[in-house]
């Protein structure tokens, strides 16, 4: 370890705060996340070199010494591989029509009953958020909600459906280790396996989903159909849906369905699969992406063009900034500030950390928060089952339900709301969201402290 002056630590802390504020004002300054964090990565790297905080590292690969630039070891390549591989796999798999087929099947199963449709779509949102990602789930379910309710002549219920689905994307994001980026970052740092994550998170997700749907149905007056005539009319309208419209090939549909099941199984069993456990979940995600791309081997480049390179560049630069903050002892400084909270014990302390994480996530990106807290908590050598890890996971995910900028999926929900010309301002969203978020956070705090504590 090297000596770092208080002045240098303060300077880097100022840069960290400036980066977080810039991310919070992303829309105002009209800049992409990758550009914002890229600038801060370049500045912090230069300053770290100028102050002698970092030096090139030499590692031995297959018996040969290799000198790496200082920023290469700072990037968590496992996280990058998981996001890249999973995104490609989901993008290609969606072309087989599986996800649309499921959505339309559920619509027909509801027979046009608004309350049943809300329950089915709510559960589908949670499941899609868990196995796809929050944004993809919101786009699929939100778009179909608009189409379905228009055909059922229930467009007056669309606002309620979209808001409830938006809230549930962040609840569903808690279900598996790969459901959201904070899960991946915190899970990797804590050493939580896919299966352990699912077992511990699923009871909360089930309860929170039921409570959110019930609360939303009451608030937006989404009720079951009454009378045989109304039920018969709704059923006839739903009968016009064709779940096979989005299927371009029956063979590819079956292949995509089978591969989706195998993908989930493979990700769940990484920690116990011989040879694969040494390679990690990033390898599994990339391998399945490569398998699915063989279906479009002659036109695979179009899927590369659709990759969210802004997100990947953002991650790479973010890890560099966090690494430089570690060298400048900023994380150690924040860790000292967290010690009073940690000192409150795994009961009160975890609850305070959960609420603090949620509030922070509601006004800025939850990814830098997760990356920073993962580093700090990792330095405390906490056990993988410590409630402090789960406090950050629950807080970082559920905080996205407090404001429309708290998560990408709620932002997509608001975008779809505006696209359908429904009234929704920032203030009106917060007014509706606060009761849902407060109840979800209260349930999460109780769950973390009583069940996981």
SULRA-V59960 format. One record per pair of residues at least 4 apart in sequence whose C-alpha atoms are under 6 Angstrom apart, sorted by the first residue. I is the first residue (numbers start at 1). J is the second residue. D is the distance in whole Angstrom. If there is no record, write none. Layout:
i=I j=J d=D
i=I j=J d=D
This chain:
i=9 j=328 d=5
i=9 j=330 d=6
i=13 j=330 d=6
i=24 j=364 d=5
i=26 j=31 d=6
i=33 j=314 d=6
i=34 j=38 d=6
i=34 j=310 d=5
i=34 j=313 d=5
i=34 j=314 d=4
i=37 j=317 d=6
i=38 j=317 d=5
i=40 j=44 d=6
i=41 j=45 d=6
i=41 j=317 d=6
i=41 j=321 d=5
i=44 j=48 d=6
i=48 j=53 d=5
i=49 j=53 d=6
i=49 j=54 d=6
i=56 j=68 d=6
i=56 j=69 d=5
i=56 j=70 d=5
i=57 j=67 d=6
i=57 j=68 d=5
i=58 j=66 d=5
i=58 j=67 d=4
i=59 j=65 d=6
i=59 j=66 d=5
i=60 j=64 d=5
i=60 j=65 d=4
i=60 j=66 d=6
i=71 j=320 d=6
i=74 j=320 d=5
i=74 j=323 d=5
i=75 j=316 d=6
i=75 j=319 d=5
i=78 j=282 d=5
i=81 j=85 d=6
i=81 j=282 d=5
i=82 j=86 d=6
i=82 j=282 d=4
i=82 j=285 d=6
i=83 j=87 d=6
i=85 j=285 d=4
i=85 j=286 d=4
i=85 j=289 d=6
i=86 j=285 d=5
i=88 j=289 d=6
i=89 j=93 d=6
i=89 j=289 d=4
i=90 j=94 d=6
i=93 j=256 d=6
i=96 j=247 d=6
i=96 j=252 d=6
i=96 j=253 d=5
i=97 j=101 d=6
i=97 j=246 d=5
i=97 j=247 d=5
i=101 j=243 d=5
i=104 j=243 d=5
i=108 j=238 d=6
i=110 j=116 d=5
i=110 j=117 d=5
i=111 j=235 d=5
i=112 j=234 d=5
i=112 j=235 d=5
i=112 j=238 d=6
i=113 j=117 d=6
i=113 j=224 d=6
i=113 j=225 d=6
i=114 j=224 d=6
i=115 j=222 d=6
i=115 j=223 d=5
i=115 j=224 d=5
i=117 j=121 d=6
i=118 j=122 d=6
i=121 j=125 d=6
i=122 j=165 d=6
i=124 j=128 d=6
i=125 j=129 d=6
i=126 j=168 d=6
i=126 j=169 d=6
i=126 j=172 d=4
i=128 j=132 d=5
i=128 j=137 d=5
i=129 j=133 d=5
i=129 j=134 d=5
i=129 j=137 d=5
i=129 j=169 d=6
i=129 j=172 d=5
i=129 j=173 d=6
i=130 j=172 d=5
i=130 j=173 d=5
i=130 j=175 d=6
i=130 j=176 d=6
i=130 j=179 d=5
i=133 j=179 d=6
i=134 j=169 d=5
i=134 j=409 d=5
i=135 j=409 d=5
i=137 j=141 d=6
i=138 j=142 d=5
i=139 j=143 d=6
i=141 j=145 d=6
i=144 j=148 d=6
i=145 j=149 d=6
i=149 j=153 d=6
i=149 j=154 d=5
i=149 j=155 d=5
i=150 j=154 d=6
i=150 j=155 d=5
i=160 j=220 d=6
i=166 j=410 d=5
i=166 j=413 d=6
i=167 j=401 d=6
i=168 j=172 d=6
i=170 j=397 d=6
i=170 j=398 d=6
i=173 j=179 d=5
i=173 j=180 d=5
i=175 j=198 d=6
i=175 j=201 d=6
i=175 j=202 d=6
i=176 j=198 d=5
i=177 j=183 d=5
i=177 j=184 d=6
i=177 j=194 d=5
i=177 j=197 d=6
i=178 j=184 d=6
i=182 j=186 d=6
i=182 j=367 d=6
i=182 j=370 d=5
i=183 j=187 d=5
i=184 j=188 d=6
i=186 j=190 d=6
i=186 j=374 d=5
i=187 j=191 d=6
i=187 j=192 d=5
i=189 j=374 d=6
i=190 j=384 d=5
i=191 j=384 d=6
i=194 j=268 d=5
i=195 j=268 d=6
i=197 j=201 d=6
i=198 j=202 d=6
i=204 j=208 d=6
i=205 j=209 d=6
i=208 j=212 d=6
i=211 j=215 d=6
i=212 j=216 d=6
i=213 j=217 d=6
i=216 j=220 d=6
i=217 j=221 d=5
i=217 j=222 d=5
i=252 j=256 d=6
i=259 j=263 d=6
i=262 j=266 d=6
i=270 j=277 d=5
i=271 j=277 d=5
i=273 j=277 d=6
i=279 j=283 d=6
i=283 j=287 d=6
i=293 j=297 d=6
i=296 j=300 d=5
i=309 j=313 d=6
i=310 j=314 d=6
i=314 j=318 d=6
i=325 j=330 d=5
i=326 j=330 d=6
i=326 j=331 d=5
i=331 j=335 d=6
i=335 j=376 d=6
i=339 j=343 d=6
i=341 j=349 d=5
i=342 j=349 d=5
i=344 j=348 d=6
i=344 j=349 d=5
i=345 j=349 d=5
i=346 j=350 d=5
i=347 j=449 d=5
i=350 j=388 d=5
i=350 j=391 d=6
i=351 j=445 d=6
i=353 j=357 d=6
i=354 j=391 d=4
i=354 j=392 d=6
i=354 j=395 d=5
i=357 j=392 d=6
i=357 j=395 d=5
i=357 j=396 d=6
i=358 j=395 d=4
i=358 j=396 d=5
i=358 j=399 d=4
i=359 j=399 d=6
i=361 j=365 d=6
i=361 j=366 d=5
i=361 j=396 d=6
i=361 j=399 d=5
i=361 j=406 d=6
i=362 j=399 d=5
i=362 j=400 d=5
i=362 j=402 d=6
i=362 j=403 d=6
i=362 j=406 d=4
i=363 j=406 d=6
i=366 j=396 d=6
i=368 j=372 d=6
i=370 j=374 d=6
i=373 j=377 d=6
i=374 j=378 d=6
i=387 j=391 d=6
i=387 j=452 d=6
i=387 j=453 d=5
i=391 j=395 d=6
i=392 j=396 d=6
i=394 j=398 d=6
i=395 j=399 d=6
i=400 j=406 d=4
i=400 j=407 d=5
i=401 j=437 d=6
i=402 j=433 d=6
i=402 j=434 d=6
i=402 j=437 d=6
i=403 j=430 d=5
i=404 j=410 d=5
i=404 j=411 d=5
i=405 j=411 d=6
i=417 j=422 d=5
i=418 j=422 d=6
i=424 j=428 d=6
i=429 j=433 d=6
i=430 j=434 d=6
i=433 j=437 d=6
i=434 j=438 d=6
i=437 j=441 d=6
i=441 j=445 d=6
i=444 j=448 d=6
i=446 j=450 d=6
i=447 j=451 d=5
i=448 j=452 d=5
i=448 j=453 d=6
i=449 j=453 d=5
